[in-house]
């Protein structure tokens, strides 16, 4: 998915991003060294990124768990 985002951004520099991650994705899934954020940086480069952990994602009338939502500002 990160590769797809990089392609969709084209040559536009990424100016910033918001990342909302399910709290179950944190150290339990990616280890204690913020490896998930490392994957984002490896694929998209370094840019200002802020966010927080939540207990899932609400979309229409459903609640999803183990999700991560990344929004990029170009």
C-alpha positions in Angstrom: 0.0 0.0 0.0 2.8 2.4 0.7 4.3 1.8 -2.7 0.9 2.6 -4.2 0.7 5.9 -2.2 4.2 6.8 -3.4 3.1 6.2 -7.0 -0.1 8.2 -6.6 1.9 11.1 -5.1 4.1 11.1 -8.2 6.9 13.6 -8.1 5.1 15.9 -5.6 7.0 16.2 -2.3 5.2 14.9 0.7 4.8 17.9 3.0 3.3 16.1 6.0 1.0 13.3 7.2 -1.4 12.1 9.7 -1.4 8.5 10.9 -4.0 6.9 13.1 -3.2 3.3 14.1 -5.2 0.8 16.1 -3.6 0.3 19.5 -3.4 -3.4 18.8 -1.0 -2.7 15.9 1.7 -1.0 18.0 4.4 -3.0 19.8 2.3 -6.2 19.7 2.5 -6.4 15.9 5.5 -4.3 15.0 7.9 -4.6 18.0 9.1 -2.0 20.4 11.3 0.0 17.9 8.4 1.7 16.0 9.1 -0.5 13.0 5.8 0.5 11.4 6.9 4.1 11.3 10.2 2.9 9.8 8.3 1.1 7.0 6.6 4.4 6.2 9.8 6.4 6.2 11.6 3.7 4.1 9.0 3.8 1.4 7.9 7.5 1.5 11.0 9.3 2.9 11.2 11.6 5.9 8.4 14.1 6.4 6.6 15.5 9.4 4.2 12.9 10.6 1.8 13.1 13.6 -1.0 10.8 14.8 -2.2 8.7 17.7 -3.3 5.2 18.7 -7.1 4.5 18.7 -9.3 1.5 19.3 -10.3 0.9 15.7 -11.8 2.7 12.7 -15.4 3.6 12.1 -16.4 3.5 8.4 -20.1 3.9 7.6 -21.9 1.6 10.0 -19.0 -0.7 10.7 -16.2 -0.8 13.3 -12.8 -2.2 12.1 -9.9 -3.3 14.2 -6.2 -3.6 13.5 -6.3 -0.8 11.0 -3.9 2.0 10.2 -5.1 5.1 8.3 -2.4 7.4 6.7 -3.3 10.7 5.2 -0.6 12.6 3.2 -0.4 16.3 2.4 1.2 17.1 -0.9 
